[in-house]
């Protein structure tokens, strides 16, 4: 399971260290793509395969389904770690998530998310204020 919050700086070439305790769960290669909420998603191969199958099962005749599929697949790229445990994030993906230097890598069960540090901190502050209503809604789902 991918979990935890890790802060690292991206270098000027767009390389970002993936914390060592998360590397094993990612495997030899993994997929990086645009994520929701202006972050990036990083999927281990097995989880990417599950998402890909779900996207393929969406009805081609539905405009929203086509748009959602394009969003994820057009930005997706297979990646590997270099010898120092870094990934290279291409410019279009960095621009999508407003990544410049200070980044937060968040483990979210089946994927990693990469956030610009200021956006993550803002998101977390907003979420704290809404946590009570989140909790109530999740209790309704028996979680």
C-alpha positions as CSV (number, residue, x, y, z in Angstrom):
1,X,0.0,0.0,0.0
2,X,1.3,3.5,-0.9
3,X,0.9,5.9,2.0
4,X,2.5,8.8,3.7
5,X,3.4,12.4,2.9
6,X,6.9,13.2,1.7
7,X,8.4,16.6,0.8
8,X,11.2,16.9,-1.7
9,X,12.6,19.5,-4.1
10,X,12.5,18.9,-7.8
11,X,15.7,19.9,-9.6
12,X,16.0,22.3,-12.5
13,X,15.9,19.4,-15.0
14,X,12.5,18.2,-13.7
15,X,13.8,15.3,-11.6
16,X,12.1,14.4,-8.3
17,X,13.3,11.9,-5.7
18,X,10.8,9.2,-4.9
19,X,11.2,8.2,-1.2
20,X,12.9,4.8,-0.9
21,X,10.0,3.2,1.1
22,X,7.7,3.9,-1.9
23,X,10.0,2.7,-4.7
24,X,9.4,-1.0,-4.1
25,X,5.6,-0.6,-4.5
26,X,6.1,1.2,-7.8
27,X,8.0,-1.6,-9.4
28,X,10.6,-1.4,-12.2
29,X,8.4,0.9,-14.3
30,X,5.2,2.8,-13.6
31,X,2.9,5.3,-15.2
32,X,2.8,9.1,-14.5
33,X,-0.2,11.0,-15.7
34,X,-2.3,14.1,-15.1
35,X,-4.3,13.8,-11.9
36,X,-7.3,15.5,-10.6
37,X,-7.1,18.6,-8.3
38,X,-4.1,19.9,-10.2
39,X,-1.6,17.2,-9.2
40,X,0.0,14.2,-10.9
41,X,-0.9,10.6,-10.4
42,X,1.7,7.8,-10.4
43,X,0.4,4.3,-10.8
44,X,2.2,0.9,-10.3
45,X,1.7,-1.3,-13.4
46,X,-1.0,-3.4,-11.9
47,X,-3.1,-0.4,-10.8
48,X,-2.6,1.3,-14.1
49,X,-3.9,-1.8,-15.8
50,X,-7.0,-1.7,-13.7
51,X,-7.6,2.0,-14.5
52,X,-6.9,1.4,-18.2
53,X,-9.5,-1.4,-18.3
54,X,-12.1,0.8,-16.6
55,X,-11.4,3.6,-19.0
56,X,-11.8,1.2,-22.0
57,X,-15.1,0.1,-20.6
58,X,-16.6,3.6,-20.7
59,X,-19.1,4.2,-23.5
60,X,-17.4,5.8,-26.5
61,X,-20.7,7.5,-27.3
62,X,-20.7,9.6,-24.1
63,X,-18.9,12.9,-24.5
64,X,-17.9,13.0,-20.8
65,X,-16.4,9.5,-21.0
66,X,-14.3,10.4,-24.0
67,X,-13.1,13.6,-22.4
68,X,-12.2,11.8,-19.1
69,X,-10.3,9.1,-21.0
70,X,-8.4,11.6,-23.1
71,X,-7.5,13.6,-20.0
72,X,-5.8,10.6,-18.4
73,X,-4.4,8.8,-21.4
74,X,-3.0,11.8,-23.4
75,X,-0.8,12.9,-20.5
76,X,0.3,9.4,-19.5
77,X,3.9,8.2,-19.8
78,X,5.7,5.2,-18.7
79,X,8.6,6.0,-16.4
80,X,11.4,4.4,-14.5
81,X,13.6,5.5,-11.6
82,X,17.2,6.5,-12.3
83,X,20.1,5.2,-10.2
84,X,19.4,7.9,-7.5
85,X,15.8,7.0,-7.1
86,X,14.5,10.0,-9.2
87,X,11.9,10.3,-11.9
88,X,12.0,12.8,-14.7
89,X,8.7,14.7,-15.0
90,X,8.2,16.2,-18.5
91,X,7.3,19.9,-18.8
92,X,3.7,19.4,-19.8
93,X,3.0,17.4,-16.7
94,X,5.0,19.9,-14.5
95,X,2.8,22.6,-16.0
96,X,-0.4,20.7,-15.3
97,X,0.5,20.4,-11.6
98,X,2.3,23.8,-11.3
99,X,5.4,22.0,-10.1
100,X,8.5,24.2,-9.9
101,X,10.6,23.2,-6.9
102,X,9.0,22.3,-3.6
103,X,6.9,19.2,-4.1
104,X,4.9,16.9,-1.9
105,X,4.6,13.2,-2.7
106,X,1.5,11.6,-1.2
107,X,0.7,7.9,-1.0
108,X,-3.0,7.3,-1.6
109,X,-3.4,3.5,-1.3
110,X,-3.1,2.5,-5.0
111,X,-1.3,5.5,-6.4
112,X,1.1,8.3,-5.6
113,X,0.1,11.9,-6.0
114,X,2.7,14.7,-6.7
115,X,1.6,18.1,-5.6
116,X,3.2,21.6,-5.7
117,X,3.9,22.2,-2.0
118,X,1.8,25.4,-1.8
119,X,-1.1,23.7,-3.5
120,X,-0.9,20.7,-1.2
121,X,-0.8,22.9,1.9
122,X,-3.8,25.0,0.7
123,X,-5.7,21.8,-0.1
124,X,-5.0,20.3,3.3
125,X,-6.1,23.5,5.1
126,X,-9.3,23.6,3.1
127,X,-9.9,19.9,3.8
128,X,-9.3,20.3,7.6
129,X,-12.1,22.9,7.6
130,X,-14.4,20.4,5.9
131,X,-13.3,17.3,7.7
132,X,-16.4,17.1,9.9
133,X,-18.8,17.0,6.9
134,X,-16.5,14.5,5.1
135,X,-16.7,12.3,8.2
136,X,-20.4,12.4,8.3
137,X,-20.8,11.5,4.6
138,X,-18.3,8.6,4.9
139,X,-20.1,7.3,7.9
140,X,-23.2,7.1,5.7
141,X,-21.2,4.8,3.4
142,X,-20.3,2.6,6.4
143,X,-16.6,3.4,6.3
